[in-house]
Amino acid sequence: MVKQEVPRSHTASMEDYLEAVATLQGNEKVVRVSQISRKLKVKMPSVTSALKKLSEQQLVEHERYGCIKLTPEGEAVARDVIRRHETLTRFFIQALNVDRQTAEEDACKIEHVISPLSLERVTKFIEFIEACPLGEANFPKRYKYYLEHGQPPEDCQQRIGRSQK
């Protein structure tokens, strides 16, 4: 069972900067202050100030006027933020039928405050609805079975292991 509360030691703003560096780094390999400024729609001095704090916490490597690189710890934090963001976006789109832009915006806000337990349940819910679509009979009963047993009941249309391939 996942703990209800695990305090995060990084602010939402710090997580946004790490997420931005990771995303830009994946595309370009070289990340500059100006790119982060454009991506987050903030002024370059704000980026520089945030990078100084992240550097002091050993989450990024950045020298004045140089490139920005995530440290291994910064990369781990960024991956976790990205995972939360992607999970919430999928949930809003697949389970709630929210348009992609709204889903992305909402995920960006919620990713910083969602508890590990709620994120785990959202993840499991997405897995479940991919295996047992919402329109099928006895949906709540089947979902409860899935939570208790870690796999959908035999009478679902698809099994989760096969549906993820």
N, CA, C and O of each residue as an XYZ file, in Angstrom:
660
protein
N       0.845     -1.182      0.000
C       0.000      0.000      0.000
C       0.889      1.243      0.000
O       1.932      1.269      0.654
N       0.478      2.250     -0.721
C       1.218      3.496     -0.823
C       0.842      4.385      0.351
O      -0.318      4.439      0.758
N       1.843      5.085      0.895
C       1.569      6.009      1.995
C       0.678      7.142      1.514
O       0.756      7.562      0.359
N      -0.159      7.624      2.400
C      -1.088      8.707      2.078
C      -0.342     10.015      1.798
O      -0.654     10.692      0.819
N       0.612     10.377      2.611
C       1.317     11.650      2.460
C       2.818     11.420      2.437
O       3.378     10.855      3.376
N       3.460     11.849      1.383
C       4.909     11.862      1.310
C       5.280     13.292      0.944
O       5.073     13.717     -0.193
N       5.831     14.039      1.906
C       6.108     15.442      1.606
C       7.172     15.562      0.522
O       8.188     14.869      0.548
N       6.921     16.449     -0.423
C       7.901     16.713     -1.471
C       8.746     17.885     -1.005
O       8.236     18.836     -0.413
N      10.030     17.810     -1.276
C      10.927     18.857     -0.795
C      11.159     19.949     -1.831
O      11.988     20.835     -1.625
N      10.436     19.892     -2.939
C      10.620     20.878     -3.997
C       9.312     21.625     -4.223
O       8.231     21.038     -4.184
N       9.426     22.925     -4.460
C       8.225     23.714     -4.711
C       7.694     23.403     -6.111
O       8.397     22.828     -6.942
N       6.452     23.788     -6.355
C       5.847     23.597     -7.676
C       6.665     24.324     -8.735
O       6.869     23.803     -9.831
N       7.127     25.513     -8.413
C       7.933     26.286     -9.354
C       9.236     25.556     -9.696
O       9.621     25.477    -10.862
N       9.907     25.025     -8.673
C      11.146     24.276     -8.910
C      10.885     23.062     -9.790
O      11.654     22.763    -10.704
N       9.785     22.365     -9.499
C       9.439     21.201    -10.316
C       9.165     21.601    -11.756
O       9.534     20.879    -12.683
N       8.516     22.756    -11.953
C       8.251     23.226    -13.317
C       9.556     23.496    -14.067
O       9.677     23.159    -15.245
N      10.521     24.095    -13.396
C      11.811     24.359    -14.036
C      12.517     23.055    -14.391
O      13.055     22.920    -15.490
N      12.517     22.099    -13.469
C      13.168     20.808    -13.744
C      12.485     20.079    -14.894
O      13.144     19.489    -15.750
N      11.156     20.127    -14.902
C      10.389     19.501    -15.984
C      10.727     20.166    -17.322
O      10.900     19.489    -18.336
N      10.819     21.492    -17.312
C      11.140     22.220    -18.544
C      12.533     21.854    -19.051
O      12.713     21.628    -20.248
N      13.516     21.794    -18.160
C      14.879     21.431    -18.567
C      14.884     20.024    -19.143
O      15.500     19.782    -20.181
N      14.207     19.095    -18.483
C      14.165     17.708    -18.967
C      13.525     17.622    -20.344
O      14.027     16.921    -21.223
N      12.432     18.323    -20.531
C      11.735     18.299    -21.814
C      12.608     18.903    -22.909
O      12.735     18.329    -23.991
N      13.201     20.040    -22.636
C      14.066     20.696    -23.622
C      15.333     19.888    -23.876
O      15.801     19.791    -25.010
N      15.873     19.318    -22.829
C      17.087     18.515    -22.946
C      16.836     17.296    -23.825
O      17.718     16.870    -24.570
N      15.640     16.739    -23.738
C      15.289     15.590    -24.562
C      15.240     15.928    -26.031
O      15.570     15.092    -26.871
N      14.836     17.134    -26.354
C      14.742     17.547    -27.751
C      16.068     18.046    -28.310
O      16.429     17.720    -29.441
N      16.787     18.825    -27.532
C      17.933     19.566    -28.051
C      19.276     19.087    -27.501
O      20.302     19.283    -28.152
N      19.296     18.477    -26.342
C      20.506     18.072    -25.626
C      21.245     19.253    -25.007
O      21.944     19.075    -24.010
N      21.110     20.461    -25.573
C      21.708     21.663    -25.003
C      20.559     22.589    -24.627
O      19.723     22.927    -25.465
N      20.524     22.994    -23.369
C      19.432     23.843    -22.898
C      20.018     25.171    -22.440
O      21.033     25.222    -21.745
N      19.354     26.232    -22.846
C      19.791     27.592    -22.502
C      18.675     28.312    -21.744
O      17.506     27.933    -21.816
N      19.062     29.350    -21.023
C      18.125     30.149    -20.229
C      16.993     30.675    -21.102
O      15.833     30.653    -20.689
N      17.310     31.143    -22.294
C      16.285     31.719    -23.175
C      15.210     30.700    -23.545
O      14.039     31.055    -23.677
N      15.604     29.430    -23.713
C      14.626     28.388    -24.049
C      13.657     28.152    -22.888
O      12.450     28.018    -23.086
N      14.204     28.107    -21.691
C      13.365     27.903    -20.502
C      12.431     29.094    -20.331
O      11.256     28.929    -20.003
N      12.956     30.285    -20.554
C      12.159     31.503    -20.454
C      10.954     31.446    -21.385
O       9.835     31.765    -20.985
N      11.189     31.039    -22.619
C      10.084     30.943    -23.592
C       9.103     29.841    -23.195
O       7.889     30.040    -23.238
N       9.625     28.694    -22.813
C       8.760     27.551    -22.493
C       7.845     27.857    -21.303
O       6.655     27.540    -21.334
N       8.401     28.470    -20.263
C       7.616     28.734    -19.054
C       6.954     30.110    -19.060
O       6.209     30.460    -18.145
N       7.244     30.888    -20.115
C       6.663     32.233    -20.244
C       6.998     33.100    -19.034
O       6.130     33.739    -18.439
N       8.294     33.097    -18.688
C       8.808     33.939    -17.604
C      10.015     34.709    -18.129
O      10.583     34.355    -19.162
N      10.400     35.750    -17.425
C      11.537     36.569    -17.847
C      12.852     35.847    -17.545
O      12.935     35.040    -16.619
N      13.864     36.151    -18.338
C      15.148     35.464    -18.197
C      15.782     35.651    -16.810
O      16.366     34.695    -16.299
N      15.700     36.833    -16.172
C      16.251     36.935    -14.815
C      15.583     35.979    -13.820
O      16.225     35.495    -12.888
N      14.284     35.711    -14.029
C      13.586     34.752    -13.159
C      14.160     33.350    -13.343
O      14.328     32.603    -12.379
N      14.456     33.006    -14.591
C      15.053     31.696    -14.880
C      16.422     31.604    -14.228
O      16.745     30.603    -13.588
N      17.217     32.637    -14.387
C      18.568     32.647    -13.810
C      18.516     32.488    -12.295
O      19.307     31.747    -11.712
N      17.591     33.181    -11.672
C      17.433     33.085    -10.214
C      17.028     31.669     -9.803
O      17.573     31.116     -8.848
N      16.085     31.094    -10.515
C      15.636     29.725    -10.203
C      16.769     28.731    -10.416
O      16.956     27.818     -9.612
N      17.517     28.902    -11.485
C      18.636     27.987    -11.767
C      19.704     28.069    -10.687
O      20.339     27.068    -10.355
N      19.899     29.258    -10.141
C      20.871     29.406     -9.046
C      20.441     28.563     -7.844
O      21.253     27.862     -7.239
N      19.153     28.643     -7.510
C      18.634     27.861     -6.383
C      18.726     26.355     -6.669
O      19.122     25.572     -5.806
N      18.356     25.969     -7.883
C      18.413     24.547     -8.251
C      19.854     24.043     -8.264
O      20.122     22.891     -7.922
N      20.762     24.902     -8.655
C      22.184     24.551     -8.664
C      22.704     24.381     -7.231
O      23.469     23.459     -6.950
N      22.288     25.265     -6.338
C      22.679     25.163     -4.922
C      22.169     23.868     -4.303
O      22.795     23.309     -3.403
N      21.034     23.403     -4.790
C      20.462     22.151     -4.282
C      20.969     20.939     -5.058
O      20.508     19.818     -4.844
N      21.904     21.170     -5.944
C      22.540     20.131     -6.749
C      21.545     19.359     -7.624
O      21.647     18.144     -7.789
N      20.580     20.103     -8.178
C      19.600     19.504     -9.081
C      19.923     19.817    -10.542
O      19.506     19.095    -11.447
N      20.673     20.905    -10.761
C      21.129     21.251    -12.105
C      22.585     21.688    -12.056
O      23.100     22.106    -11.019
N      23.227     21.578    -13.206
C      24.559     22.144    -13.387
C      24.387     23.306    -14.346
O      23.863     23.149    -15.449
N      24.842     24.496    -13.904
C      24.687     25.676    -14.741
C      25.750     26.695    -14.369
O      25.872     27.104    -13.214
N      26.508     27.088    -15.365
C      27.460     28.160    -15.167
C      26.928     29.388    -15.890
O      26.261     29.270    -16.918
N      27.220     30.545    -15.362
C      26.729     31.803    -15.929
C      26.944     31.826    -17.440
O      28.050     31.585    -17.925
N      25.883     32.115    -18.169
C      25.857     32.184    -19.638
C      26.146     30.836    -20.310
O      26.400     30.783    -21.514
N      26.108     29.763    -19.543
C      26.380     28.448    -20.108
C      25.120     27.617    -20.263
O      24.002     28.081    -20.037
N      25.340     26.388    -20.651
C      24.240     25.438    -20.839
C      23.765     24.913    -19.488
O      24.481     24.978    -18.489
N      22.562     24.402    -19.484
C      21.958     23.850    -18.275
C      21.832     22.350    -18.452
O      21.404     21.865    -19.499
N      22.210     21.625    -17.414
C      22.122     20.167    -17.455
C      21.588     19.678    -16.115
O      21.975     20.180    -15.059
N      20.706     18.705    -16.168
C      20.189     18.106    -14.940
C      21.238     17.199    -14.322
O      21.953     16.489    -15.029
N      21.325     17.227    -13.000
C      22.144     16.244    -12.293
C      21.326     14.952    -12.224
O      20.136     14.967    -12.538
N      21.934     13.847    -11.823
C      21.136     12.615    -11.688
C      19.934     12.793    -10.746
O      18.853     12.270    -11.019
N      20.120     13.530     -9.636
C      18.995     13.754     -8.716
C      17.938     14.650     -9.369
O      16.741     14.403     -9.223
N      18.371     15.677    -10.078
C      17.450     16.561    -10.785
C      16.682     15.814    -11.853
O      15.492     16.052    -12.060
N      17.364     14.916    -12.526
C      16.718     14.103    -13.556
C      15.649     13.202    -12.947
O      14.579     13.026    -13.529
N      15.934     12.634    -11.779
C      14.950     11.765    -11.109
C      13.715     12.559    -10.711
O      12.592     12.083    -10.877
N      13.912     13.769    -10.186
C      12.773     14.607     -9.810
C      11.974     14.969    -11.058
O      10.745     14.890    -11.054
N      12.661     15.363    -12.121
C      11.989     15.744    -13.365
C      11.193     14.579    -13.943
O      10.062     14.766    -14.391
N      11.772     13.378    -13.938
C      11.052     12.194    -14.451
C       9.779     11.945    -13.649
O       8.743     11.588    -14.209
N       9.864     12.137    -12.336
C       8.690     11.927    -11.487
C       7.605     12.961    -11.807
O       6.425     12.615    -11.874
N       7.987     14.202    -12.000
C       7.017     15.246    -12.342
C       6.376     14.932    -13.693
O       5.160     15.044    -13.851
N       7.196     14.541    -14.658
C       6.687     14.215    -15.992
C       5.728     13.030    -15.925
O       4.700     13.022    -16.602
N       6.059     12.039    -15.116
C       5.183     10.870    -14.956
C       3.832     11.278    -14.370
O       2.787     10.830    -14.840
N       3.857     12.124    -13.349
C       2.603     12.605    -12.754
C       1.792     13.386    -13.785
O       0.580     13.205    -13.905
N       2.474     14.254    -14.524
C       1.813     15.077    -15.541
C       1.157     14.194    -16.608
O      -0.010     14.387    -16.947
N       1.901     13.243    -17.126
C       1.371     12.374    -18.182
C       0.217     11.514    -17.690
O      -0.758     11.310    -18.413
N       0.319     11.011    -16.474
C      -0.746     10.188    -15.902
C      -2.033     10.996    -15.752
O      -3.111     10.537    -16.129
N      -1.911     12.190    -15.203
C      -3.100     13.032    -15.023
C      -3.701     13.445    -16.364
O      -4.922     13.468    -16.518
N      -2.855     13.767    -17.322
C      -3.354     14.138    -18.650
C      -4.141     12.988    -19.257
O      -5.234     13.196    -19.781
N      -3.596     11.776    -19.191
C      -4.308     10.599    -19.713
C      -5.645     10.408    -19.015
O      -6.651     10.110    -19.659
N      -5.656     10.579    -17.703
C      -6.890     10.418    -16.940
C      -7.952     11.413    -17.399
O      -9.096     11.032    -17.646
N      -7.580     12.672    -17.511
C      -8.547     13.690    -17.924
C      -9.086     13.416    -19.325
O     -10.275     13.599    -19.583
N      -8.221     12.982    -20.218
C      -8.641     12.732    -21.597
C      -9.463     11.444    -21.697
O     -10.551     11.446    -22.272
N      -8.944     10.342    -21.136
C      -9.588      9.042    -21.324
C     -10.793      8.832    -20.422
O     -11.826      8.342    -20.879
N     -10.680      9.191    -19.162
C     -11.773      8.903    -18.233
C     -12.806     10.019    -18.184
O     -13.994      9.754    -17.999
N     -12.370     11.261    -18.346
C     -13.293     12.382    -18.196
C     -13.637     13.069    -19.511
O     -14.449     13.992    -19.538
N     -13.019     12.619    -20.605
C     -13.297     13.163    -21.937
C     -13.054     14.674    -22.014
O     -13.838     15.414    -22.608
N     -11.950     15.112    -21.402
C     -11.551     16.514    -21.431
C     -10.657     16.723    -22.651
O      -9.870     15.842    -22.998
N     -10.770     17.881    -23.306
C      -9.909     18.139    -24.470
C      -8.445     18.216    -24.027
O      -8.157     18.534    -22.873
N      -7.525     17.922    -24.951
C      -6.097     17.811    -24.631
C      -5.540     19.082    -23.995
O      -4.816     18.997    -23.003
N      -5.856     20.247    -24.533
C      -5.287     21.483    -23.997
C      -5.697     21.697    -22.542
O      -4.858     22.016    -21.699
N      -6.982     21.523    -22.247
C      -7.463     21.671    -20.875
C      -6.848     20.605    -19.978
O      -6.466     20.890    -18.843
N      -6.753     19.377    -20.485
C      -6.150     18.287    -19.714
C      -4.702     18.606    -19.353
O      -4.279     18.387    -18.218
N      -3.948     19.122    -20.313
C      -2.542     19.485    -20.071
C      -2.436     20.592    -19.023
O      -1.614     20.514    -18.110
N      -3.265     21.612    -19.159
C      -3.233     22.738    -18.216
C      -3.595     22.282    -16.802
O      -2.936     22.663    -15.833
N      -4.640     21.469    -16.690
C      -5.054     20.985    -15.374
C      -4.007     20.057    -14.768
O      -3.718     20.134    -13.574
N      -3.447     19.187    -15.587
C      -2.411     18.272    -15.095
C      -1.221     19.050    -14.562
O      -0.635     18.671    -13.548
N      -0.858     20.136    -15.239
C       0.284     20.949    -14.828
C       0.060     21.551    -13.434
O       1.008     21.722    -12.668
N      -1.175     21.864    -13.120
C      -1.481     22.439    -11.812
C      -1.549     21.363    -10.727
O      -1.044     21.552     -9.620
N      -2.171     20.248    -11.055
C      -2.434     19.215    -10.055
C      -1.206     18.340     -9.789
O      -1.069     17.793     -8.695
N      -0.320     18.202    -10.765
C       0.843     17.319    -10.635
C       1.695     17.640     -9.413
O       2.419     16.775     -8.922
N       1.619     18.860     -8.922
C       2.460     19.276     -7.799
C       1.857     18.951     -6.433
O       2.563     18.962     -5.424
N       0.576     18.666     -6.398
C      -0.084     18.490     -5.101
C      -0.735     17.124     -4.908
O      -1.170     16.806     -3.801
N      -0.809     16.321     -5.947
C      -1.490     15.030     -5.831
C      -0.695     14.102     -4.904
O       0.533     14.041     -4.967
N      -1.410     13.400     -4.064
C      -0.751     12.465     -3.148
C      -0.325     11.210     -3.905
O      -0.894     10.892     -4.949
N       0.666     10.502     -3.386
C       1.070      9.248     -4.025
C      -0.083      8.241     -4.131
O      -0.194      7.533     -5.132
N      -0.933      8.174     -3.115
C      -2.062      7.245     -3.146
C      -3.033      7.611     -4.268
O      -3.458      6.742     -5.029
N      -3.384      8.894     -4.372
C      -4.313      9.304     -5.422
C      -3.715      9.077     -6.802
O      -4.420      8.651     -7.717
N      -2.432      9.352     -6.966
C      -1.786      9.117     -8.259
C      -1.793      7.630     -8.601
O      -2.029      7.249     -9.747
N      -1.533      6.794     -7.598
C      -1.572      5.344     -7.833
C      -2.974      4.917     -8.274
O      -3.116      4.107     -9.189
N      -4.009      5.459     -7.626
C      -5.382      5.094     -7.972
C      -5.763      5.606     -9.363
O      -6.464      4.913    -10.099
N      -5.317      6.792     -9.728
C      -5.580      7.314    -11.068
C      -4.912      6.405    -12.098
O      -5.515      6.071    -13.118
N      -3.671      6.004    -11.832
C      -2.941      5.116    -12.738
C      -3.677      3.795    -12.897
O      -3.870      3.315    -14.013
N      -4.087      3.213    -11.782
C      -4.802      1.939    -11.825
C      -6.146      2.089    -12.539
O      -6.569      1.192    -13.268
N      -6.811      3.217    -12.331
C      -8.089      3.449    -12.982
C      -7.909      3.504    -14.502
O      -8.709      2.933    -15.243
N      -6.871      4.183    -14.961
C      -6.593      4.247    -16.404
C      -6.322      2.850    -16.953
O      -6.870      2.468    -17.987
N      -5.477      2.090    -16.259
C      -5.191      0.718    -16.695
C      -6.485     -0.083    -16.776
O      -6.707     -0.839    -17.722
N      -7.330      0.097    -15.768
C      -8.571     -0.657    -15.713
C      -9.514     -0.302    -16.852
O     -10.059     -1.198    -17.496
N      -9.721      0.989    -17.116
C     -10.670      1.344    -18.172
C     -10.145      0.963    -19.553
O     -10.932      0.809    -20.487
N      -8.829      0.810    -19.696
C      -8.297      0.330    -20.971
C      -8.626     -1.149    -21.159
O      -8.802     -1.612    -22.286
N      -8.709     -1.891    -20.049
C      -9.029     -3.313    -20.124
C     -10.539     -3.571    -20.052
O     -11.047     -4.486    -20.702
N     -11.237     -2.781    -19.277
C     -12.681     -2.935    -19.084
C     -13.346     -1.593    -19.369
O     -13.502     -0.785    -18.454
N     -13.735     -1.340    -20.589
C     -14.309     -0.026    -20.941
C     -15.474      0.374    -20.053
O     -16.196     -0.469    -19.521
N     -15.638      1.689    -19.908
C     -16.651      2.254    -19.010
C     -18.064      1.789    -19.290
O     -18.867      1.699    -18.361
N     -18.403      1.488    -20.544
C     -19.765      1.131    -20.903
C     -20.189     -0.264    -20.488
O     -21.373     -0.591    -20.568
N     -19.265     -1.089    -20.050
C     -19.618     -2.466    -19.702
C     -20.428     -2.524    -18.405
O     -20.349     -1.630    -17.561
N     -21.194     -3.581    -18.272
C     -22.035     -3.766    -17.087
C     -21.175     -3.963    -15.838
O     -20.037     -4.426    -15.920
N     -21.733     -3.607    -14.689
C     -21.100     -3.812    -13.381
C     -19.732     -3.129    -13.267
O     -18.830     -3.654    -12.614
N     -19.582     -1.991    -13.884
C     -18.298     -1.302    -13.883
C     -17.740     -1.072    -12.474
O     -16.592     -1.441    -12.227
N     -18.498     -0.480    -11.534
C     -17.937     -0.247    -10.195
C     -17.488     -1.542     -9.510
O     -16.440     -1.574     -8.866
N     -18.280     -2.603     -9.649
C     -17.940     -3.886     -9.032
C     -16.656     -4.442     -9.644
O     -15.806     -4.967     -8.924
N     -16.506     -4.334    -10.953
C     -15.302     -4.825    -11.636
C     -14.079     -3.999    -11.239
O     -12.989     -4.544    -11.066
N     -14.259     -2.696    -11.096
C     -13.136     -1.846    -10.704
C     -12.682     -2.192     -9.285
O     -11.483     -2.249     -9.013
N     -13.633     -2.421     -8.386
C     -13.278     -2.802     -7.021
C     -12.508     -4.124     -7.033
O     -11.528     -4.273     -6.303
N     -12.934     -5.067     -7.840
C     -12.220     -6.343     -7.978
C     -10.784     -6.087     -8.450
O      -9.838     -6.676     -7.927
N     -10.632     -5.210     -9.437
C      -9.304     -4.900     -9.973
C      -8.404     -4.303     -8.893
O      -7.233     -4.667     -8.795
N      -8.940     -3.391     -8.083
C      -8.142     -2.797     -7.007
C      -7.706     -3.852     -5.989
O      -6.579     -3.817     -5.493
N      -8.590     -4.774     -5.686
C      -8.301     -5.786     -4.681
C      -7.349     -6.870     -5.186
O      -6.553     -7.398     -4.409
N      -7.420     -7.213     -6.486
C      -6.656     -8.338     -7.019
C      -5.517     -7.945     -7.965
O      -4.690     -8.786     -8.320
N      -5.470     -6.681     -8.372
C      -4.395     -6.237     -9.244
C      -4.558     -6.627    -10.704
O      -3.655     -6.404    -11.510
N      -5.687     -7.202    -11.046
C      -5.974     -7.553    -12.438
C      -7.484     -7.532    -12.633
O      -8.242     -7.764    -11.691
N      -7.918     -7.253    -13.865
C      -9.366     -7.193    -14.083
C      -9.988     -8.580    -14.002
O      -9.298     -9.583    -14.183
N     -11.282     -8.643    -13.734
C     -11.951     -9.940    -13.693
C     -11.921    -10.612    -15.064
O     -11.751     -9.952    -16.089
N     -12.083    -11.900    -15.066
C     -12.015    -12.694    -16.293
C     -12.995    -12.237    -17.367
O     -12.711    -12.384    -18.556
N     -14.136    -11.689    -16.975
C     -15.153    -11.348    -17.963
C     -14.951     -9.980    -18.633
O     -15.806     -9.550    -19.407
N     -13.845     -9.296    -18.352
C     -13.560     -8.038    -19.056
C     -13.159     -8.345    -20.492
O     -12.685     -9.441    -20.791
N     -13.351     -7.376    -21.376
C     -13.051     -7.588    -22.791
C     -11.577     -7.870    -23.042
O     -11.238     -8.703    -23.884
N     -10.707     -7.190    -22.324
C      -9.271     -7.368    -22.529
C      -8.604     -7.554    -21.177
O      -9.109     -7.106    -20.148
N      -7.481     -8.212    -21.198
C      -6.661     -8.320    -19.995
C      -5.617     -7.216    -20.057
O      -5.144     -6.898    -21.149
N      -5.243     -6.627    -18.951
C      -4.343     -5.483    -18.946
C      -2.998     -5.806    -19.575
O      -2.496     -4.991    -20.349
N      -2.402     -6.920    -19.294
C      -1.098     -7.268    -19.874
C      -1.139     -7.265    -21.383
O      -0.182     -6.828    -22.020
N      -2.229     -7.744    -21.977
C      -2.360     -7.770    -23.443
C      -2.710     -6.406    -24.011
O      -2.307     -6.090    -25.130
N      -3.453     -5.586    -23.264
C      -3.902     -4.298    -23.801
C      -2.790     -3.266    -23.843
O      -2.923     -2.264    -24.547
N      -1.688     -3.473    -23.109
C      -0.615     -2.498    -23.084
C       0.440     -2.766    -24.139
O       1.397     -2.000    -24.255
N       0.295     -3.814    -24.899
C       1.303     -4.132    -25.913
C       1.116     -3.322    -27.160
O       1.883     -3.470    -28.112
